[in-house]
Amino acid sequence: MNIVFKDWKTKAVKLLISTTVLSLSLALPISAMECSTLTLPTFEHNNKKHVVLLSAHNVNSQPKRKMYYPRKVVNAGEKSYSLSPGKHTLILAVTPALSGGKWNHAMAYWNSDKTLVETLGAQPIIVQIDTKANYAYQLQVSSTSEQPFKVNISEQPTDCQLEHDVDFQAQSRAENIDELPSLQLPKLMDYRLNQVMTKIADFHLANNQMITFANFLPTVSHNVFGLVVNNKFENKGTAVKVLSVQPYSIASRLTLLSGDRITHLDKLKVSEAKGSPTDLLKEFIAAIYIGKTIRIKLIRNGETVDIVQTFIPLMVPAVSYQLTSSNIPIEQEQNLRTYNKLSAELNFEYNQLMLEIFDFVQNKAPELEALTINRASKVNRRFGLTGAINSAETQYGLTIEKIDIDSTAEQIGLKKGDVLVKINGQQFSRNNIKQLLPTLATLPIGETFSLTVERVGQLITLQQKYQPVTTVAYNLTIDLASKLKADENVASIGEMNRSKALYKRLGRVGKHDSDSAWSSGKQR
């Protein structure tokens, strides 16, 4: 049995709500530019009046000059913001109507390392709105016993032209990947994206959400440690062996490799007397925070290696999407998207793919700030296996080297190492194998097919009806700039945490010296 460490907790890492505290949203000078307006509401919840406050905009905390307005305006739901046309990501703080003391407390929140949501103990709501010029938007919040806060939006034409700065600028306009020939995704990456978006559509349908569905996923940290270790100690109980490391994981960024034997985790010397490998790694992971200096000592290829790194989490770009699981065309984007969480397993797969796409785009076009990918629904006839022709004396066929996840090959039960020798009863030979293999991509839909394989010296026949996956139609926008902003924010938080840790250590040293002097004086 092996131990897989995916989840991790830190003392300072949270969602976007916590990683946006240090950056301000700056308005740009605009002269007589068309704009839109947004008004935040009040509503009744549990027989109490509640208000909605703006905590952050486009990965940036709400600055003081835009928060400072009379409390009675907030409690009356009369506060409006001017916005430039386009997409705006908002983190809203929902709280009971503010008393004078609570309002004064809220007005001071930017001087601490807490967001407005945290300061007020408010319920956060994350939404994305897409505004048009000369429209007034009114958020509407309602609550039920099943769903505490549900957000809708209404719009009506208005005249909105300003001679001064708008309160908030929209996100950069997204470039369509189909209009950028140099940015076409590699075939395998595009295939995986279609598969992931189809899984996301199935997830939403399983949760009784609409056939045509829009969602927004904010910038978050990729919270996977990604280490697989042997559950038995090595080197006479003084080392833990690494079996594998997942890409884009914390372990990968720490440069851990398969085969490493870890002997020290920070100041903790590995010993079976101190608990199991699971216990030691859990204790190590629990102590990680943004800005912490991580020290790991290990043996690699017979040599001692010291790893010393400052921990800064890997941030995933914000994404919005609209999709349909049928042939209904996506004619117009919805102007409101609320944050609907994915399952943990699906979120892991999605996060890793978004990081890979971000790296690909950054390498090709680092100046690009946002990217849109549109895909139509189609039948995916990719069978999902790769292999090499086997010329062994026993069975001539295709030795399977890889099976794609969620593919037809996986569904029928093929495994890595199988030797495929027959398709629908037709035996492979040197004369026909190159003609028979392509027929796997043209099997009649709905009809039963069979594959015969040699597995561990035995012939096994597998069969099922051919039902290829129909991928979902979707419109996906990746906010590349949001990751860059979030990276800056967490780097600043890391600096702040390092300063706090240093101050705490110096304080302890000073207190220790003072106590020692007092003790020495008393003895004298």
One Martini backbone bead per residue (centre of mass of N, CA, C, O) as a GRO file, in nm:
protein
  524
    1MET     BB    1   0.096   0.036   0.023
    2ASN     BB    2   0.030   0.368  -0.064
    3ILE     BB    3   0.092   0.723  -0.030
    4VAL     BB    4  -0.127   0.999  -0.093
    5PHE     BB    5  -0.054   1.351  -0.135
    6LYS     BB    6  -0.283   1.612  -0.197
    7ASP     BB    7  -0.357   1.755   0.047
    8TRP     BB    8  -0.337   2.089   0.199
    9LYS     BB    9  -0.233   2.293   0.477
   10THR     BB   10  -0.238   2.632   0.590
   11LYS     BB   11  -0.201   2.942   0.763
   12ALA     BB   12  -0.235   3.144   0.471
   13VAL     BB   13  -0.418   2.972   0.274
   14LYS     BB   14  -0.658   3.073   0.036
   15LEU     BB   15  -0.856   3.205  -0.143
   16LEU     BB   16  -0.885   3.488  -0.312
   17ILE     BB   17  -0.985   3.637  -0.056
   18SER     BB   18  -0.674   3.622   0.071
   19THR     BB   19  -0.488   3.708  -0.203
   20THR     BB   20  -0.598   4.034  -0.237
   21VAL     BB   21  -0.503   4.243  -0.001
   22LEU     BB   22  -0.242   4.414  -0.148
   23SER     BB   23  -0.420   4.512  -0.390
   24LEU     BB   24  -0.511   4.768  -0.617
   25SER     BB   25  -0.775   4.928  -0.786
   26LEU     BB   26  -0.716   5.103  -1.082
   27ALA     BB   27  -0.804   5.382  -1.237
   28LEU     BB   28  -0.854   5.519  -1.555
   29PRO     BB   29  -0.835   5.765  -1.770
   30ILE     BB   30  -1.147   5.916  -1.885
   31SER     BB   31  -1.315   6.066  -2.172
   32ALA     BB   32  -1.630   6.051  -2.237
   33MET     BB   33  -1.718   5.761  -2.150
   34GLU     BB   34  -1.874   5.488  -2.175
   35CYS     BB   35  -2.101   5.326  -1.944
   36SER     BB   36  -2.176   5.160  -1.638
   37THR     BB   37  -2.395   5.039  -1.376
   38LEU     BB   38  -2.381   4.943  -1.017
   39THR     BB   39  -2.611   4.800  -0.779
   40LEU     BB   40  -2.641   4.738  -0.444
   41PRO     BB   41  -2.820   4.553  -0.216
   42THR     BB   42  -3.104   4.481  -0.025
   43PHE     BB   43  -3.218   4.228   0.221
   44GLU     BB   44  -3.400   3.956   0.347
   45HIS     BB   45  -3.275   3.757   0.640
   46ASN     BB   46  -3.403   3.621   0.902
   47ASN     BB   47  -3.552   3.901   0.969
   48LYS     BB   48  -3.307   4.060   0.828
   49LYS     BB   49  -3.117   4.310   0.731
   50HIS     BB   50  -2.920   4.317   0.429
   51VAL     BB   51  -2.595   4.366   0.292
   52VAL     BB   52  -2.385   4.470   0.007
   53LEU     BB   53  -2.035   4.438  -0.043
   54LEU     BB   54  -1.728   4.541  -0.178
   55SER     BB   55  -1.416   4.360  -0.165
   56ALA     BB   56  -1.356   4.275  -0.478
   57HIS     BB   57  -1.171   4.341  -0.799
   58ASN     BB   58  -1.003   4.177  -1.014
   59VAL     BB   59  -0.792   4.071  -0.782
   60ASN     BB   60  -0.879   4.329  -0.603
   61SER     BB   61  -0.894   4.530  -0.358
   62GLN     BB   62  -1.086   4.751  -0.196
   63PRO     BB   63  -1.044   5.072  -0.180
   64LYS     BB   64  -1.094   5.338   0.020
   65ARG     BB   65  -1.216   5.553  -0.186
   66LYS     BB   66  -1.458   5.331  -0.256
   67MET     BB   67  -1.572   5.285   0.048
   68TYR     BB   68  -1.621   5.590   0.115
   69TYR     BB   69  -1.938   5.605   0.259
   70PRO     BB   70  -2.226   5.632   0.386
   71ARG     BB   71  -2.398   5.417   0.584
   72LYS     BB   72  -2.689   5.486   0.480
   73VAL     BB   73  -2.629   5.402   0.187
   74VAL     BB   74  -2.573   5.106   0.241
   75ASN     BB   75  -2.844   5.037   0.403
   76ALA     BB   76  -3.021   5.138   0.139
   77GLY     BB   77  -2.900   5.046  -0.143
   78GLU     BB   78  -2.749   5.324  -0.306
   79LYS     BB   79  -2.490   5.207  -0.419
   80SER     BB   80  -2.283   5.308  -0.696
   81TYR     BB   81  -2.110   5.200  -0.993
   82SER     BB   82  -1.864   5.258  -1.231
   83LEU     BB   83  -1.830   5.093  -1.554
   84SER     BB   84  -1.670   4.934  -1.781
   85PRO     BB   85  -1.705   4.759  -2.044
   86GLY     BB   86  -1.743   4.419  -1.941
   87LYS     BB   87  -1.559   4.220  -1.734
   88HIS     BB   88  -1.648   4.140  -1.380
   89THR     BB   89  -1.496   4.058  -1.074
   90LEU     BB   90  -1.672   3.971  -0.767
   91ILE     BB   91  -1.643   4.029  -0.413
   92LEU     BB   92  -1.890   3.970  -0.177
   93ALA     BB   93  -2.038   4.111   0.121
   94VAL     BB   94  -2.258   3.952   0.348
   95THR     BB   95  -2.457   4.151   0.579
   96PRO     BB   96  -2.577   4.295   0.821
   97ALA     BB   97  -2.670   4.577   0.904
   98LEU     BB   98  -2.482   4.852   0.993
   99SER     BB   99  -2.326   4.966   1.244
  100GLY     BB  100  -2.117   5.198   1.356
  101GLY     BB  101  -1.896   5.003   1.463
  102LYS     BB  102  -1.886   4.814   1.213
  103TRP     BB  103  -1.814   5.033   1.008
  104ASN     BB  104  -1.547   5.125   1.133
  105HIS     BB  105  -1.419   4.847   1.106
  106ALA     BB  106  -1.442   4.828   0.796
  107MET     BB  107  -1.275   5.097   0.728
  108ALA     BB  108  -0.997   4.941   0.852
  109TYR     BB  109  -0.919   4.673   0.694
  110TRP     BB  110  -0.665   4.763   0.504
  111ASN     BB  111  -0.458   4.774   0.763
  112SER     BB  112  -0.469   4.473   0.736
  113ASP     BB  113  -0.464   4.106   0.666
  114LYS     BB  114  -0.770   4.158   0.595
  115THR     BB  115  -1.065   4.124   0.471
  116LEU     BB  116  -1.384   4.222   0.462
  117VAL     BB  117  -1.507   3.946   0.503
  118GLU     BB  118  -1.339   3.878   0.760
  119THR     BB  119  -1.397   4.127   0.936
  120LEU     BB  120  -1.727   4.077   0.928
  121GLY     BB  121  -1.812   3.780   0.892
  122ALA     BB  122  -1.891   3.723   0.603
  123GLN     BB  123  -2.062   3.631   0.318
  124PRO     BB  124  -1.947   3.504   0.030
  125ILE     BB  125  -1.966   3.631  -0.315
  126ILE     BB  126  -1.904   3.502  -0.644
  127VAL     BB  127  -1.884   3.705  -0.942
  128GLN     BB  128  -1.974   3.758  -1.295
  129ILE     BB  129  -1.988   4.040  -1.512
  130ASP     BB  130  -2.144   4.159  -1.827
  131THR     BB  131  -2.109   4.470  -1.964
  132LYS     BB  132  -2.284   4.745  -2.104
  133ALA     BB  133  -2.326   5.021  -2.254
  134ASN     BB  134  -2.577   5.202  -2.118
  135TYR     BB  135  -2.620   5.037  -1.838
  136ALA     BB  136  -2.822   4.925  -1.567
  137TYR     BB  137  -2.729   4.746  -1.272
  138GLN     BB  138  -2.906   4.501  -1.057
  139LEU     BB  139  -2.869   4.342  -0.782
  140GLN     BB  140  -3.004   4.019  -0.663
  141VAL     BB  141  -3.096   3.892  -0.338
  142SER     BB  142  -3.171   3.565  -0.220
  143SER     BB  143  -3.344   3.336   0.016
  144THR     BB  144  -3.321   2.997   0.133
  145SER     BB  145  -3.300   2.695   0.286
  146GLU     BB  146  -3.131   2.564   0.048
  147GLN     BB  147  -3.037   2.871  -0.052
  148PRO     BB  148  -2.918   3.135   0.100
  149PHE     BB  149  -2.769   3.267  -0.175
  150LYS     BB  150  -2.916   3.433  -0.455
  151VAL     BB  151  -2.815   3.552  -0.778
  152ASN     BB  152  -2.921   3.835  -0.963
  153ILE     BB  153  -2.996   4.030  -1.271
  154SER     BB  154  -3.062   4.358  -1.382
  155GLU     BB  155  -3.163   4.557  -1.678
  156GLN     BB  156  -3.121   4.901  -1.811
  157PRO     BB  157  -3.136   5.165  -1.982
  158THR     BB  158  -2.884   5.432  -2.000
  159ASP     BB  159  -2.711   5.733  -1.919
  160CYS     BB  160  -2.341   5.686  -1.942
  161GLN     BB  161  -2.133   5.967  -1.899
  162LEU     BB  162  -1.792   6.059  -1.848
  163GLU     BB  163  -1.537   6.306  -1.716
  164HIS     BB  164  -1.426   6.064  -1.551
  165ASP     BB  165  -1.347   5.818  -1.375
  166VAL     BB  166  -1.394   5.508  -1.336
  167ASP     BB  167  -1.411   5.285  -1.089
  168PHE     BB  168  -1.404   5.032  -1.306
  169GLN     BB  169  -1.223   4.808  -1.484
  170ALA     BB  170  -1.213   4.589  -1.715
  171GLN     BB  171  -1.122   4.333  -1.853
  172SER     BB  172  -0.950   4.214  -2.084
  173ARG     BB  173  -0.974   4.138  -2.396
  174ALA     BB  174  -1.040   3.855  -2.556
  175GLU     BB  175  -0.876   3.623  -2.742
  176ASN     BB  176  -0.918   3.427  -3.020
  177ILE     BB  177  -0.771   3.129  -3.095
  178ASP     BB  178  -0.874   3.106  -3.399
  179GLU     BB  179  -0.705   3.394  -3.464
  180LEU     BB  180  -0.432   3.222  -3.359
  181PRO     BB  181  -0.221   3.016  -3.514
  182SER     BB  182   0.023   3.008  -3.293
  183LEU     BB  183  -0.213   2.901  -3.056
  184GLN     BB  184  -0.258   2.617  -3.110
  185LEU     BB  185  -0.335   2.350  -2.961
  186PRO     BB  186  -0.240   2.070  -2.884
  187LYS     BB  187  -0.403   1.786  -2.945
  188LEU     BB  188  -0.396   1.665  -2.658
  189MET     BB  189  -0.487   1.923  -2.507
  190ASP     BB  190  -0.756   1.955  -2.660
  191TYR     BB  191  -0.871   1.682  -2.582
  192ARG     BB  192  -0.863   1.724  -2.273
  193LEU     BB  193  -1.044   1.973  -2.269
  194ASN     BB  194  -1.299   1.838  -2.384
  195GLN     BB  195  -1.319   1.628  -2.155
  196VAL     BB  196  -1.339   1.819  -1.911
  197MET     BB  197  -1.590   1.982  -2.007
  198THR     BB  198  -1.773   1.731  -2.014
  199LYS     BB  199  -1.750   1.663  -1.714
  200ILE     BB  200  -1.863   1.933  -1.616
  201ALA     BB  201  -2.140   1.899  -1.747
  202ASP     BB  202  -2.214   1.639  -1.594
  203PHE     BB  203  -2.194   1.763  -1.312
  204HIS     BB  204  -2.420   1.974  -1.346
  205LEU     BB  205  -2.646   1.774  -1.421
  206ALA     BB  206  -2.622   1.604  -1.153
  207ASN     BB  207  -2.700   1.900  -1.001
  208ASN     BB  208  -2.956   2.024  -1.145
  209GLN     BB  209  -2.859   2.178  -1.388
  210MET     BB  210  -2.855   2.327  -1.670
  211ILE     BB  211  -2.798   2.272  -1.996
  212THR     BB  212  -2.748   2.574  -1.994
  213PHE     BB  213  -2.427   2.682  -1.863
  214ALA     BB  214  -2.285   2.911  -1.621
  215ASN     BB  215  -1.946   2.988  -1.506
  216PHE     BB  216  -1.720   3.066  -1.222
  217LEU     BB  217  -1.358   3.055  -1.166
  218PRO     BB  218  -1.138   3.144  -0.951
  219THR     BB  219  -0.860   3.234  -0.813
  220VAL     BB  220  -0.631   2.973  -0.713
  221SER     BB  221  -0.480   2.737  -0.538
  222HIS     BB  222  -0.282   2.450  -0.593
  223ASN     BB  223  -0.387   2.202  -0.352
  224VAL     BB  224  -0.117   1.998  -0.415
  225PHE     BB  225   0.136   1.791  -0.315
  226GLY     BB  226   0.207   1.521  -0.487
  227LEU     BB  227   0.282   1.250  -0.303
  228VAL     BB  228   0.441   0.926  -0.332
  229VAL     BB  229   0.482   0.677  -0.078
  230ASN     BB  230   0.620   0.461   0.121
  231ASN     BB  231   0.490   0.283   0.411
  232LYS     BB  232   0.797   0.211   0.439
  233PHE     BB  233   1.080   0.213   0.578
  234GLU     BB  234   1.422   0.308   0.541
  235ASN     BB  235   1.730   0.279   0.650
  236LYS     BB  236   1.652   0.171   0.934
  237GLY     BB  237   1.417   0.398   0.985
  238THR     BB  238   1.548   0.692   0.824
  239ALA     BB  239   1.349   0.667   0.560
  240VAL     BB  240   1.161   0.802   0.278
  241LYS     BB  241   1.018   0.684  -0.014
  242VAL     BB  242   0.986   0.797  -0.338
  243LEU     BB  243   0.765   0.711  -0.605
  244SER     BB  244   0.601   0.991  -0.677
  245VAL     BB  245   0.536   1.292  -0.887
  246GLN     BB  246   0.332   1.548  -0.946
  247PRO     BB  247   0.248   1.770  -1.155
  248TYR     BB  248   0.217   2.092  -1.027
  249SER     BB  249   0.322   2.044  -0.750
  250ILE     BB  250   0.477   2.094  -0.460
  251ALA     BB  251   0.684   1.865  -0.492
  252SER     BB  252   0.781   1.958  -0.771
  253ARG     BB  253   0.879   2.247  -0.674
  254LEU     BB  254   1.087   2.094  -0.469
  255THR     BB  255   1.237   1.870  -0.656
  256LEU     BB  256   1.121   1.603  -0.631
  257LEU     BB  257   1.198   1.247  -0.671
  258SER     BB  258   1.202   0.953  -0.784
  259GLY     BB  259   1.385   0.769  -0.522
  260ASP     BB  260   1.390   0.933  -0.296
  261ARG     BB  261   1.540   0.976   0.043
  262ILE     BB  262   1.399   1.089   0.325
  263THR     BB  263   1.555   1.232   0.637
  264HIS     BB  264   1.444   1.544   0.635
  265LEU     BB  265   1.191   1.766   0.793
  266ASP     BB  266   1.333   2.004   0.850
  267LYS     BB  267   1.396   1.938   1.191
  268LEU     BB  268   1.294   1.653   1.121
  269LYS     BB  269   1.384   1.336   1.191
  270VAL     BB  270   1.370   1.044   1.050
  271SER     BB  271   1.154   0.809   1.237
  272GLU     BB  272   0.981   0.532   1.346
  273ALA     BB  273   0.947   0.649   1.644
  274LYS     BB  274   0.757   0.912   1.525
  275GLY     BB  275   0.611   0.740   1.315
  276SER     BB  276   0.467   0.738   1.032
  277PRO     BB  277   0.491   0.858   0.721
  278THR     BB  278   0.219   0.997   0.742
  279ASP     BB  279   0.266   1.161   1.002
  280LEU     BB  280   0.518   1.320   0.913
  281LEU     BB  281   0.390   1.458   0.659
  282LYS     BB  282   0.151   1.594   0.797
  283GLU     BB  283   0.320   1.772   0.984
  284PHE     BB  284   0.474   1.918   0.759
  285ILE     BB  285   0.231   2.032   0.593
  286ALA     BB  286   0.085   2.192   0.830
  287ALA     BB  287   0.345   2.408   0.849
  288ILE     BB  288   0.268   2.544   0.593
  289TYR     BB  289   0.343   2.870   0.448
  290ILE     BB  290   0.355   3.165   0.325
  291GLY     BB  291   0.713   3.209   0.312
  292LYS     BB  292   0.828   2.955   0.390
  293THR     BB  293   1.111   2.779   0.485
  294ILE     BB  294   1.211   2.491   0.319
  295ARG     BB  295   1.353   2.179   0.454
  296ILE     BB  296   1.529   1.914   0.275
  297LYS     BB  297   1.662   1.591   0.333
  298LEU     BB  298   1.845   1.371   0.101
  299ILE     BB  299   1.876   1.074  -0.101
  300ARG     BB  300   2.062   1.077  -0.423
  301ASN     BB  301   2.241   0.854  -0.567
  302GLY     BB  302   2.416   0.844  -0.281
  303GLU     BB  303   2.351   1.149  -0.222
  304THR     BB  304   2.342   1.444  -0.053
  305VAL     BB  305   2.045   1.657  -0.033
  306ASP     BB  306   1.963   2.006  -0.024
  307ILE     BB  307   1.648   2.165   0.034
  308VAL     BB  308   1.584   2.521  -0.033
  309GLN     BB  309   1.263   2.688   0.009
  310THR     BB  310   1.025   2.918  -0.080
  311PHE     BB  311   0.686   2.933  -0.020
  312ILE     BB  312   0.483   2.953  -0.322
  313PRO     BB  313   0.200   2.936  -0.460
  314LEU     BB  314   0.009   2.802  -0.716
  315MET     BB  315  -0.173   2.974  -0.957
  316VAL     BB  316  -0.497   2.987  -1.091
  317PRO     BB  317  -0.676   3.090  -1.333
  318ALA     BB  318  -0.937   3.252  -1.428
  319VAL     BB  319  -1.273   3.124  -1.518
  320SER     BB  320  -1.508   3.119  -1.789
  321TYR     BB  321  -1.828   2.951  -1.871
  322GLN     BB  322  -2.017   2.808  -2.150
  323LEU     BB  323  -2.264   2.541  -2.177
  324THR     BB  324  -2.367   2.236  -2.363
  325SER     BB  325  -2.519   1.898  -2.389
  326SER     BB  326  -2.617   1.991  -2.665
  327ASN     BB  327  -2.723   2.145  -2.981
  328ILE     BB  328  -2.729   2.407  -2.846
  329PRO     BB  329  -2.654   2.713  -2.917
  330ILE     BB  330  -2.417   2.969  -2.846
  331GLU     BB  331  -2.532   3.293  -2.887
  332GLN     BB  332  -2.518   3.408  -2.578
  333GLU     BB  333  -2.390   3.550  -2.318
  334GLN     BB  334  -2.404   3.562  -1.997
  335ASN     BB  335  -2.414   3.837  -1.752
  336LEU     BB  336  -2.412   3.598  -1.522
  337ARG     BB  337  -2.179   3.458  -1.281
  338THR     BB  338  -2.147   3.202  -1.059
  339TYR     BB  339  -1.994   3.027  -0.802
  340ASN     BB  340  -1.930   2.681  -0.884
  341LYS     BB  341  -1.831   2.407  -0.754
  342LEU     BB  342  -1.625   2.146  -0.779
  343SER     BB  343  -1.503   1.865  -0.755
  344ALA     BB  344  -1.211   1.754  -0.636
  345GLU     BB  345  -1.127   1.576  -0.878
  346LEU     BB  346  -1.203   1.779  -1.104
  347ASN     BB  347  -1.037   2.019  -0.999
  348PHE     BB  348  -0.760   1.890  -1.034
  349GLU     BB  349  -0.772   1.849  -1.342
  350TYR     BB  350  -0.834   2.142  -1.417
  351ASN     BB  351  -0.593   2.288  -1.288
  352GLN     BB  352  -0.367   2.145  -1.443
  353LEU     BB  353  -0.463   2.229  -1.729
  354MET     BB  354  -0.454   2.539  -1.688
  355LEU     BB  355  -0.147   2.547  -1.635
  356GLU     BB  356  -0.062   2.433  -1.908
  357ILE     BB  357  -0.197   2.650  -2.084
  358PHE     BB  358  -0.054   2.891  -1.963
  359ASP     BB  359   0.235   2.804  -2.039
  360PHE     BB  360   0.188   2.789  -2.341
  361VAL     BB  361   0.102   3.088  -2.384
  362GLN     BB  362   0.347   3.227  -2.250
  363ASN     BB  363   0.552   3.110  -2.460
  364LYS     BB  364   0.402   3.240  -2.719
  365ALA     BB  365   0.216   3.493  -2.557
  366PRO     BB  366   0.293   3.701  -2.296
  367GLU     BB  367   0.091   3.953  -2.371
  368LEU     BB  368  -0.148   3.793  -2.304
  369GLU     BB  369  -0.457   3.828  -2.096
  370ALA     BB  370  -0.680   3.679  -2.284
  371LEU     BB  371  -0.877   3.371  -2.357
  372THR     BB  372  -1.070   3.218  -2.622
  373ILE     BB  373  -1.268   2.908  -2.634
  374ASN     BB  374  -1.432   2.741  -2.905
  375ARG     BB  375  -1.669   2.461  -2.901
  376ALA     BB  376  -1.814   2.207  -3.057
  377SER     BB  377  -2.010   1.953  -3.083
  378LYS     BB  378  -1.877   1.608  -3.072
  379VAL     BB  379  -1.767   1.309  -3.189
  380ASN     BB  380  -1.548   1.090  -3.015
  381ARG     BB  381  -1.330   0.854  -3.192
  382ARG     BB  382  -1.121   0.818  -2.993
  383PHE     BB  383  -0.996   0.530  -2.854
  384GLY     BB  384  -0.728   0.540  -2.648
  385LEU     BB  385  -0.445   0.418  -2.778
  386THR     BB  386  -0.107   0.295  -2.737
  387GLY     BB  387   0.158   0.133  -2.944
  388ALA     BB  388   0.333  -0.174  -3.044
  389ILE     BB  389   0.451  -0.384  -3.261
  390ASN     BB  390   0.450  -0.738  -3.222
  391SER     BB  391   0.710  -1.004  -3.299
  392ALA     BB  392   0.636  -1.239  -3.147
  393GLU     BB  393   0.594  -1.583  -3.144
  394THR     BB  394   0.319  -1.610  -3.009
  395GLN     BB  395   0.183  -1.304  -3.045
  396TYR     BB  396   0.053  -1.110  -3.294
  397GLY     BB  397   0.065  -0.747  -3.232
  398LEU     BB  398  -0.044  -0.502  -2.993
  399THR     BB  399   0.134  -0.330  -2.760
  400ILE     BB  400   0.022  -0.176  -2.479
  401GLU     BB  401   0.127   0.151  -2.337
  402LYS     BB  402  -0.154   0.326  -2.347
  403ILE     BB  403  -0.436   0.469  -2.158
  404ASP     BB  404  -0.698   0.664  -2.179
  405ILE     BB  405  -0.892   0.853  -2.009
  406ASP     BB  406  -1.224   0.791  -2.079
  407SER     BB  407  -1.207   0.575  -2.289
  408THR     BB  408  -1.285   0.310  -2.483
  409ALA     BB  409  -1.046   0.139  -2.389
  410GLU     BB  410  -1.119   0.160  -2.085
  411GLN     BB  411  -1.418   0.062  -2.093
  412ILE     BB  412  -1.352  -0.237  -2.205
  413GLY     BB  413  -1.055  -0.319  -2.039
  414LEU     BB  414  -0.793  -0.222  -2.111
  415LYS     BB  415  -0.431  -0.276  -2.069
  416LYS     BB  416  -0.131  -0.237  -1.980
  417GLY     BB  417   0.040  -0.499  -2.176
  418ASP     BB  418  -0.140  -0.575  -2.372
  419VAL     BB  419  -0.219  -0.796  -2.655
  420LEU     BB  420  -0.343  -0.721  -2.956
  421VAL     BB  421  -0.500  -0.979  -3.188
  422LYS     BB  422  -0.816  -0.889  -3.214
  423ILE     BB  423  -1.090  -0.784  -3.439
  424ASN     BB  424  -1.376  -0.922  -3.460
  425GLY     BB  425  -1.200  -1.207  -3.501
  426GLN     BB  426  -0.953  -1.080  -3.638
  427GLN     BB  427  -0.644  -1.172  -3.717
  428PHE     BB  428  -0.336  -1.085  -3.684
  429SER     BB  429  -0.094  -0.970  -3.931
  430ARG     BB  430   0.151  -0.856  -4.132
  431ASN     BB  431  -0.070  -0.788  -4.367
  432ASN     BB  432  -0.328  -0.647  -4.171
  433ILE     BB  433  -0.269  -0.451  -3.925
  434LYS     BB  434  -0.272  -0.166  -4.080
  435GLN     BB  435  -0.585  -0.208  -4.157
  436LEU     BB  436  -0.728  -0.278  -3.878
  437LEU     BB  437  -0.668  -0.049  -3.670
  438PRO     BB  438  -0.843   0.192  -3.805
  439THR     BB  439  -1.130   0.057  -3.733
  440LEU     BB  440  -1.154   0.181  -3.438
  441ALA     BB  441  -1.257   0.473  -3.575
  442THR     BB  442  -1.523   0.307  -3.745
  443LEU     BB  443  -1.728   0.214  -3.561
  444PRO     BB  444  -2.044   0.128  -3.506
  445ILE     BB  445  -2.288   0.284  -3.357
  446GLY     BB  446  -2.435   0.055  -3.116
  447GLU     BB  447  -2.241  -0.174  -3.169
  448THR     BB  448  -2.093  -0.471  -3.121
  449PHE     BB  449  -1.762  -0.533  -2.997
  450SER     BB  450  -1.435  -0.703  -3.029
  451LEU     BB  451  -1.152  -0.801  -2.815
  452THR     BB  452  -0.834  -0.963  -2.835
  453VAL     BB  453  -0.615  -1.068  -2.566
  454GLU     BB  454  -0.298  -1.088  -2.418
  455ARG     BB  455  -0.286  -1.198  -2.064
  456VAL     BB  456  -0.069  -1.355  -1.895
  457GLY     BB  457  -0.090  -1.600  -2.126
  458GLN     BB  458  -0.391  -1.514  -2.195
  459LEU     BB  459  -0.696  -1.531  -2.359
  460ILE     BB  460  -0.906  -1.236  -2.408
  461THR     BB  461  -1.250  -1.135  -2.439
  462LEU     BB  462  -1.385  -0.823  -2.535
  463GLN     BB  463  -1.715  -0.655  -2.488
  464GLN     BB  464  -1.919  -0.391  -2.654
  465LYS     BB  465  -2.076  -0.109  -2.700
  466TYR     BB  466  -2.053   0.156  -2.921
  467GLN     BB  467  -1.998   0.471  -2.723
  468PRO     BB  468  -1.912   0.756  -2.793
  469VAL     BB  469  -1.814   1.056  -2.698
  470THR     BB  470  -1.991   1.359  -2.652
  471THR     BB  471  -1.896   1.662  -2.673
  472VAL     BB  472  -1.910   1.969  -2.555
  473ALA     BB  473  -2.031   2.281  -2.578
  474TYR     BB  474  -1.809   2.578  -2.566
  475ASN     BB  475  -1.722   2.876  -2.367
  476LEU     BB  476  -1.384   2.987  -2.298
  477THR     BB  477  -1.234   3.198  -2.040
  478ILE     BB  478  -0.897   3.306  -1.986
  479ASP     BB  479  -0.745   3.482  -1.716
  480LEU     BB  480  -0.420   3.544  -1.727
  481ALA     BB  481  -0.382   3.804  -1.548
  482SER     BB  482  -0.484   3.685  -1.277
  483LYS     BB  483  -0.232   3.517  -1.214
  484LEU     BB  484  -0.023   3.743  -1.208
  485LYS     BB  485  -0.157   3.897  -0.977
  486ALA     BB  486  -0.162   3.663  -0.771
  487ASP     BB  487   0.142   3.620  -0.764
  488GLU     BB  488   0.202   3.899  -0.645
  489ASN     BB  489   0.033   3.871  -0.388
  490VAL     BB  490   0.172   3.615  -0.263
  491ALA     BB  491   0.453   3.739  -0.257
  492SER     BB  492   0.375   3.963  -0.055
  493ILE     BB  493   0.276   3.773   0.166
  494GLY     BB  494   0.546   3.631   0.202
  495GLU     BB  495   0.700   3.880   0.301
  496MET     BB  496   0.518   3.937   0.544
  497ASN     BB  497   0.557   3.658   0.684
  498ARG     BB  498   0.863   3.677   0.714
  499SER     BB  499   0.861   3.929   0.889
  500LYS     BB  500   0.692   3.811   1.118
  501ALA     BB  501   0.881   3.574   1.184
  502LEU     BB  502   1.126   3.750   1.250
  503TYR     BB  503   0.995   3.919   1.473
  504LYS     BB  504   0.929   3.679   1.654
  505ARG     BB  505   1.217   3.578   1.690
  506LEU     BB  506   1.334   3.843   1.805
  507GLY     BB  507   1.140   3.857   2.043
  508ARG     BB  508   1.233   3.594   2.176
  509VAL     BB  509   1.527   3.673   2.207
  510GLY     BB  510   1.478   3.925   2.378
  511LYS     BB  511   1.326   3.780   2.605
  512HIS     BB  512   1.552   3.581   2.674
  513ASP     BB  513   1.767   3.791   2.745
  514SER     BB  514   1.603   3.932   2.967
  515ASP     BB  515   1.560   3.684   3.146
  516SER     BB  516   1.861   3.624   3.186
  517ALA     BB  517   1.936   3.893   3.318
  518TRP     BB  518   1.736   3.875   3.551
  519SER     BB  519   1.843   3.606   3.661
  520SER     BB  520   2.134   3.700   3.708
  521GLY     BB  521   2.065   3.937   3.898
  522LYS     BB  522   1.923   3.767   4.115
  523GLN     BB  523   2.166   3.589   4.183
  524ARG     BB  524   2.346   3.838   4.260
   0.00000   0.00000   0.00000
